Amino acid sequence: MRLSAWFAPKRSLLLPINPVFERYSRQILFSNMGEEGQRKLLAASAVIVGCGAIGASAVAPRNVMELLDGFELLLDGTDNFETRFLLNDFAIQAGRPWIYAAAVGSYGLTFTVRPGTTACLACLLETPDAGALLEETCDTVGVLGPIVGLIASLEVAEALKILSGQPEALHGRLVSCDIWSGKMQSIGVARNPQCRACVGQEYSYLDGKSHPHITLCGRDSVQIHERRRSLDLAALGEKLSALGIMAKRNDFLLKFAISPYEMTVFGDGRAILKGSTDPAVARSLYARYIGA
């Protein structure tokens, strides 16, 4: 009894333990989060867009509203820029924050887009000097696992600030890093006064106007009508060769096979995929091996 009496005052100094909050006790101890921030975080909702190549290609203009409406925050887990620009258009029109994140090779970058406050993805990448970035993919130049983990962690850290009700903690900068060279940068990105999306409210990806047109092309094949670009077929052939994919090329086209498919690519950006009539498969393979 005397021992119990001695322990009782000590126990009374402890706050009642909520089983739910016990799981996040270390995060709650972080002064900038606290219990209030954790409560907001638990009540918040976010959606990760992208679950592999086919999954990313199946978030199209026809269903993006249905899939994404109602979430407070959109997180980029996609593998191609066509889907990212669609996501950007939706977020700008809906006034919803979203976090862009990408990694290829040993390089990665992330940027939090807050409609009406920051620049958007179109401000950042719809520029003449962004071509190389849009064309490189993990399937053509590879990717190191650590850069994926690092960029994902940076993306989630920004998400925690938004979902816990502390947007003032957002740094508002484009963060890029190369884990091979050890180079890291954090730069401010100004809104483009001529931006077609966040300034001009022209949502060409959301409206389906910028989506590559795909038509049936004979038996068991489809054609991708992407004429807004000029491809370096020799450079593409070298990238495919580095992946162990044999490609045949002349001055007008390049042809290669990814079993059970065969793709023919033309210098003006068009491509014909044999082996499928599914637009999602065609767009997915085009994004993986040709780029956005």
VMD Tcl script that draws the C-alpha trace (Angstrom):
set ca {
  {0.00 0.00 0.00}
  {2.73 2.40 0.86}
  {4.46 1.55 -2.42}
  {1.25 2.22 -4.37}
  {0.78 5.53 -2.62}
  {4.28 6.54 -3.59}
  {3.66 5.73 -7.26}
  {0.23 7.37 -7.55}
  {1.38 11.01 -7.64}
  {3.95 10.15 -10.31}
  {1.29 8.65 -12.58}
  {-0.99 11.65 -12.11}
  {1.63 13.84 -13.76}
  {1.18 11.96 -17.05}
  {-1.45 12.97 -19.60}
  {-4.02 10.33 -20.55}
  {-2.70 8.29 -23.47}
  {-4.86 8.23 -26.57}
  {-4.02 5.00 -28.45}
  {-4.32 6.81 -31.76}
  {-1.98 9.60 -30.77}
  {0.48 7.23 -29.13}
  {1.40 6.02 -32.61}
  {2.39 9.57 -33.57}
  {3.93 10.57 -30.25}
  {7.35 11.42 -31.69}
  {5.80 13.55 -34.40}
  {3.61 15.34 -31.84}
  {6.71 16.13 -29.78}
  {8.04 18.10 -32.76}
  {7.11 21.64 -31.69}
  {6.06 22.78 -35.16}
  {3.56 19.94 -35.42}
  {2.14 19.43 -31.91}
  {-1.15 17.78 -31.07}
  {-3.25 20.31 -32.95}
  {-1.28 19.83 -36.15}
  {-1.55 16.05 -35.78}
  {-5.32 16.27 -35.34}
  {-5.63 18.27 -38.55}
  {-3.36 15.80 -40.31}
  {-5.51 12.84 -39.27}
  {-8.65 14.59 -40.50}
  {-7.13 15.65 -43.83}
  {-7.28 13.86 -47.19}
  {-4.78 13.61 -50.02}
  {-4.51 11.56 -53.19}
  {-1.39 10.14 -54.80}
  {-1.71 10.24 -58.58}
  {0.17 7.48 -60.38}
  {0.55 3.77 -59.82}
  {2.89 2.62 -62.55}
  {2.95 3.42 -66.24}
  {-0.49 2.07 -67.13}
  {-2.07 3.56 -64.01}
  {-0.65 7.00 -64.70}
  {-1.86 6.90 -68.30}
  {-5.39 6.01 -67.07}
  {-5.84 9.47 -65.30}
  {-7.29 11.10 -68.54}
  {-9.36 14.32 -69.19}
  {-12.54 12.24 -69.26}
  {-12.20 11.00 -65.66}
  {-9.84 13.35 -63.84}
  {-12.67 15.29 -62.17}
  {-14.31 12.12 -60.91}
  {-11.07 10.70 -59.51}
  {-9.55 13.78 -57.91}
  {-12.42 15.99 -56.81}
  {-12.87 16.17 -53.04}
  {-9.22 15.80 -52.01}
  {-7.43 18.64 -50.25}
  {-4.02 17.91 -51.74}
  {-2.69 16.15 -54.84}
  {0.66 14.35 -54.76}
  {2.61 13.57 -57.91}
  {3.55 9.91 -58.30}
  {3.26 9.85 -62.08}
  {5.82 8.75 -64.63}
  {5.18 11.16 -67.53}
  {4.68 14.86 -68.11}
  {1.50 14.54 -70.12}
  {-0.24 13.34 -66.96}
  {1.52 15.98 -64.85}
  {0.30 18.81 -67.07}
  {-3.22 17.37 -66.85}
  {-2.88 17.29 -63.07}
  {-1.62 20.87 -63.10}
  {-4.59 22.04 -65.19}
  {-7.05 20.36 -62.83}
  {-5.37 21.79 -59.72}
  {-5.28 25.33 -61.11}
  {-8.92 25.25 -62.19}
  {-10.07 23.67 -58.91}
  {-7.90 25.93 -56.75}
  {-6.30 22.86 -55.18}
  {-2.62 22.68 -54.09}
  {-0.49 19.93 -55.56}
  {3.13 18.84 -55.26}
  {5.14 18.09 -58.37}
  {7.91 15.53 -57.98}
  {10.10 13.76 -60.53}
  {13.27 11.67 -60.55}
  {15.35 10.29 -63.39}
  {18.93 9.05 -63.43}
  {20.54 10.44 -60.27}
  {18.61 13.71 -60.49}
  {15.30 14.74 -58.98}
  {13.24 17.82 -58.21}
  {10.06 18.83 -56.44}
  {7.91 21.95 -56.30}
  {4.73 22.79 -54.42}
  {2.11 24.49 -56.57}
  {-0.41 26.71 -54.77}
  {-2.90 28.14 -57.26}
  {-3.05 31.92 -57.12}
  {0.06 32.13 -54.95}
  {2.95 30.37 -56.68}
  {4.05 29.56 -60.18}
  {2.58 26.42 -61.70}
  {4.07 23.53 -63.67}
  {3.28 25.25 -66.97}
  {5.21 28.33 -65.79}
  {8.13 26.08 -64.96}
  {8.29 23.66 -67.87}
  {6.38 25.02 -70.86}
  {9.51 26.79 -72.04}
  {11.82 26.18 -75.01}
  {14.74 25.08 -72.81}
  {12.77 22.38 -70.99}
  {12.82 19.92 -73.90}
  {15.59 17.64 -72.61}
  {13.95 17.25 -69.21}
  {10.62 16.31 -70.79}
  {12.16 13.65 -73.02}
  {14.27 11.78 -70.45}
  {12.50 8.87 -68.75}
  {13.53 6.18 -66.29}
  {13.10 3.61 -69.03}
  {15.59 5.33 -71.33}
  {18.23 6.70 -68.94}
  {17.52 4.68 -65.79}
  {17.09 5.86 -62.20}
  {18.86 5.31 -58.88}
  {16.71 4.16 -55.97}
  {18.06 6.70 -53.43}
  {16.99 9.71 -55.50}
  {13.43 8.37 -55.62}
  {13.38 8.01 -51.84}
  {14.86 11.46 -51.30}
  {12.42 13.25 -53.59}
  {9.48 11.35 -52.11}
  {10.57 12.40 -48.62}
  {10.82 16.05 -49.64}
  {7.39 15.83 -51.25}
  {5.84 14.31 -48.13}
  {7.46 16.93 -45.90}
  {5.72 19.65 -47.90}
  {2.47 17.70 -47.72}
  {2.69 17.54 -43.91}
  {2.88 21.33 -43.74}
  {-0.24 21.76 -45.85}
  {-2.34 19.01 -44.28}
  {-1.47 20.03 -40.71}
  {-2.74 23.54 -41.41}
  {0.61 25.32 -41.56}
  {1.04 26.63 -45.12}
  {3.23 29.45 -43.81}
  {5.97 26.84 -43.30}
  {6.15 26.11 -47.04}
  {9.39 27.37 -48.56}
  {7.83 28.05 -51.98}
  {10.95 27.07 -53.88}
  {11.95 24.54 -56.50}
  {14.27 22.02 -54.86}
  {16.54 19.94 -57.07}
  {19.30 17.52 -56.21}
  {21.71 15.11 -57.81}
  {22.80 12.37 -55.43}
  {25.65 11.29 -57.70}
  {27.37 14.67 -57.87}
  {26.12 15.79 -54.46}
  {24.74 19.01 -55.93}
  {21.61 20.47 -54.34}
  {19.76 23.66 -55.29}
  {16.81 25.62 -53.99}
  {15.63 28.40 -56.26}
  {12.67 30.74 -56.40}
  {10.33 30.36 -59.36}
  {8.40 33.41 -60.54}
  {5.00 33.13 -62.15}
  {5.09 33.51 -65.90}
  {2.91 36.53 -66.77}
  {2.10 34.82 -70.09}
  {1.39 31.38 -68.58}
  {-1.44 29.73 -70.48}
  {-2.70 27.92 -67.34}
  {-2.47 29.96 -64.14}
  {-2.67 33.35 -65.89}
  {-4.57 32.76 -69.13}
  {-6.82 30.04 -67.65}
  {-6.31 27.95 -70.77}
  {-6.59 24.34 -69.63}
  {-5.61 22.58 -72.83}
  {-4.69 19.29 -71.14}
  {-7.86 19.25 -69.07}
  {-9.90 20.00 -72.18}
  {-8.14 17.19 -74.04}
  {-6.71 19.55 -76.67}
  {-3.08 18.74 -75.81}
  {-3.69 15.02 -75.38}
  {-2.01 13.13 -78.27}
  {-4.72 11.95 -80.63}
  {-4.80 8.19 -81.08}
  {-6.56 6.37 -83.91}
  {-6.86 2.78 -85.01}
  {-4.31 2.07 -87.68}
  {-5.04 -1.22 -89.40}
  {-5.39 -4.51 -87.59}
  {-4.25 -4.64 -83.96}
  {-2.39 -1.33 -84.05}
  {-2.86 2.33 -83.18}
  {-1.25 5.56 -84.28}
  {-0.20 8.34 -81.93}
  {-0.56 11.72 -83.60}
  {2.01 13.75 -81.66}
  {3.17 16.42 -84.12}
  {4.19 19.16 -81.69}
  {7.78 17.99 -81.43}
  {10.85 17.07 -83.43}
  {12.64 13.89 -82.42}
  {16.32 13.10 -82.74}
  {15.98 9.53 -83.98}
  {19.71 8.84 -83.73}
  {19.79 9.87 -80.06}
  {16.67 7.82 -79.35}
  {18.29 4.80 -80.99}
  {21.34 5.16 -78.75}
  {19.18 5.32 -75.62}
  {17.28 2.21 -76.64}
  {20.52 0.41 -77.45}
  {21.80 1.17 -73.94}
  {18.71 -0.62 -72.63}
  {19.45 -3.67 -74.77}
  {16.64 -2.85 -77.18}
  {17.62 -3.31 -80.80}
  {16.34 -0.56 -83.08}
  {16.39 -0.19 -86.85}
  {16.60 3.34 -88.20}
  {16.77 5.34 -91.39}
  {16.45 9.06 -92.07}
  {12.69 9.00 -91.62}
  {11.79 6.51 -88.91}
  {12.99 4.26 -86.12}
  {11.51 0.84 -85.34}
  {11.96 -1.27 -82.20}
  {10.19 -4.09 -80.36}
  {9.13 -4.50 -76.73}
  {7.48 -7.88 -76.68}
  {4.64 -8.32 -77.50}
  {4.58 -4.86 -79.09}
  {6.40 -3.18 -81.96}
  {6.69 0.58 -82.23}
  {7.59 2.70 -85.22}
  {8.56 6.29 -84.44}
  {8.79 9.15 -86.92}
  {10.90 12.27 -86.75}
  {7.87 14.55 -86.35}
  {6.80 12.78 -83.13}
  {4.20 10.41 -84.58}
  {4.33 6.73 -83.68}
  {2.55 3.52 -84.61}
  {2.17 0.77 -82.03}
  {1.49 -2.76 -83.26}
  {0.15 -5.40 -80.90}
  {-2.62 -3.44 -79.17}
  {-5.65 -1.26 -79.80}
  {-5.70 0.09 -76.23}
  {-5.00 3.86 -76.12}
  {-3.72 3.61 -72.51}
  {-1.09 1.05 -73.53}
  {-0.04 3.17 -76.51}
  {0.31 6.34 -74.44}
  {2.12 4.47 -71.68}
  {4.75 2.98 -73.99}
  {5.16 6.28 -75.81}
  {5.75 8.12 -72.53}
  {8.19 5.45 -71.28}
  {10.41 5.26 -74.34}
  {9.90 8.55 -76.20}
  {9.02 10.97 -73.40}
  {6.29 13.58 -72.93}
}
mol new
graphics top color blue
foreach p $ca { graphics top sphere $p radius 0.5 }
foreach p [lrange $ca 0 end-1] q [lrange $ca 1 end] { graphics top cylinder $p $q radius 0.2 }
display resetview
